[in-house]
Every structure is written in C-alpha cells, then in structure tokens.
Amino acid sequence: MTHTELSLTVDAPIGVVFSTVADVSNFSEAVPHIEHVEFLSETRTGVGARFRETRLMGSRRATSELEVTEYVQDERVRFLADQGGTIWDTIFTVGPGPDGRGTQLVMVMEARPYKLGAKLVTPLMKRVVAKAIAADLDAVKAYAEAAG
C-alpha cells in the first residue's frame, strides 16, 4: 500500500473549495488534463455518484471509473476506483485555513494493490502520482480562487 497526502491553502470560502472537488462537473472543469467525464449513474454528486473519467497522463490517455462512497457537505468527499489491480481510495477534506483565513484543502490517497503486477508497479509510481495530484490541487486552487 502507498499513502500520499498533500495539502494547500486556498483563498476561497469552504463551500466553493468543497464544490470544486466534490462535484465532478466542477472538478473536471478545474483540472485541464481531464478530457471527458461520462456519468454512469443518475446521481451526479454525493454518495452513489459513479462516473468514468478520461484524462491525459503525459502523452497517454487514461480512463478510470470512480464512485463517491462518502460525502459530508463542506467537510469531506471520498472517491474509490478499482484500476489496474489496485484500489485507489481518495479523500478530500476541507476546513478553515491557517489563522482562520481561506480554506485548508487536504487530499489523502491510498493505493492498495491486490494483483501481483500492481504490487510491484504501484510503489514505483508513487512519485509520478504525487506530482499529478499536486498539479490537480494547483488547478483546483486557481479555479476556486477565481470563483470565490
């Protein structure tokens, strides 16, 4: 299992930051390398929302199916994906920023490989994944600050 945790302060209200990460329509608009989102459920936000996301990863396209498994308005949202022999478990949490200014956004991702090939490759991908997540969070920050 690999564990990645990143946080940053966003100069925008909690509600704006939360809706940017918790609503896949906003998230896909905020993150420029997400090319397409296809909803697989009638639910678009909140627990039970399922969707297929296609994004550019370097020069390749990667498609993942994700499901929202936990959703507490203006507090946290959790996404699960089963991709390539690994369970990707991602939680975004929002709260008051340092000194009560802005919003603290924390993203924790755990990758739990269950197939042999994934058990070998997933730990090697940690640095690449962390870099991609940092880029996502920077895009979320810019989007939320522009909206807030």
N, C-alpha and C positions, 0 to 999 in steps of 0.2 A: 504494500500500500504506500502511496505517496501522498503527502499533505502539503498543500500550498496555501499560504494566507497572505493577502495583500490588503492594505487599507490606504485611504486617502481622504482628505477633507475637501468637500465640495461647497462652494459658496452659493448655495441654493437651499430653499426650505426642504425639510424632510420629505414632505409629500411629493414634491417634484422629483427628488432623487429616487424615492421608492417607486414611483410610477415609471421612471425611466428604466429601472432594472426589472421590475415585476411584470410589466406589460410588454409582451414580446413585440408588439407593433412599435412601441416607442424604442425598445432596445435595438431592434433591427434598423430603425431609422438613425439611431445614435451611432451605431458601430458600422463604419463604412465598408468593411470587408464581408458583411453579411449580405449576400446577393438576393436571397429569396427565402421566404417563410411560407409554409403551407400548413394550415391548421388541420389537425386530424380529429378534432372534437368540436362540438358546438360551443363548448366553454372556451372563451378566448383569454380570460385572466382568472386567477385563483386556482384552488385545488381542482385537479382533474383536467386542466387545460393541457392538451397534447399538441405538439407541432413538430414539423420537420424543418430543419434549418440548413441552408446551404451557404457555406462561406468559403472565401479564398484563404488558403493557408499556404503562404508563399506563392508558388505558381500553380498549385493544385487546388481543386475544389473538394471540399469535404462535406458530407451530408450526415446529420445526426438527428435522431428522434429524441425529443425531450418531453418530460412530463413535470408539471408543477405538483409537488407532493405535500407542500406546506406553504401556507400563506397567512400571514398576520399583517393586516393593513398597517402601513407606515412603520413596520418593525422588521420583518424578515420574510424572505421567499426562498424556497428550496426547489431546485431542479434536479431530476435524475435522468441519466441517459445510459443505455447499455450499448456500447460501441466497441467493436473490435476486441471482444473478450474482456472488456473492462467496464465496471460500473463507475460512472463519473457522477459524483454527488457534490453539488454546488449550492452553497448557501450565501445569499446576500443579506447583510444586516445593516440597518440604518439607525442612527441615533444622533443626539446633539454633538456638534463639533467641539473641538477644544475651546475652552473659555466661553462655551455657550454660543459660539459663532459658527454658522454654516451647519453642515451635516457631515458626520463621520460615516463613510461607506466602507464596510469590511466585506471581503469576499473570501470564503474558505472553500477550497476544492479538495476533495479526497478522491483519488483514483484507486479502485480496488480491482486489480486484475484477477480473473478466475480461470483463464486459459494459459497454457504453458508459454506460448509465444508472447502473449501480453505481459506475463510475469517477467519475461526477460526484457521486453522493449519499454514498458511503461516507466520504470525508474530512469531510463536513459533519456526519456522525453521531458522530464520534469523542467529542465531549464528552458526548453523551447515553449512548453505550455505556460510557464510563468511569464515569459516575455509576451506571449499572445494575450494573456489575461491582463497584464499591465497596460497593453495597448487598448484593450476593450475598456478598462476602467478610465483611462485618459479620455477616450471618446465619450464615455458616459458623463464624465466631469464637464467636458466642453458643452455637451448637449444640454445638460441640466442647468448649467450656469447661464446659458443663452436663454433657456426657457424660464428660468427663475427670476 
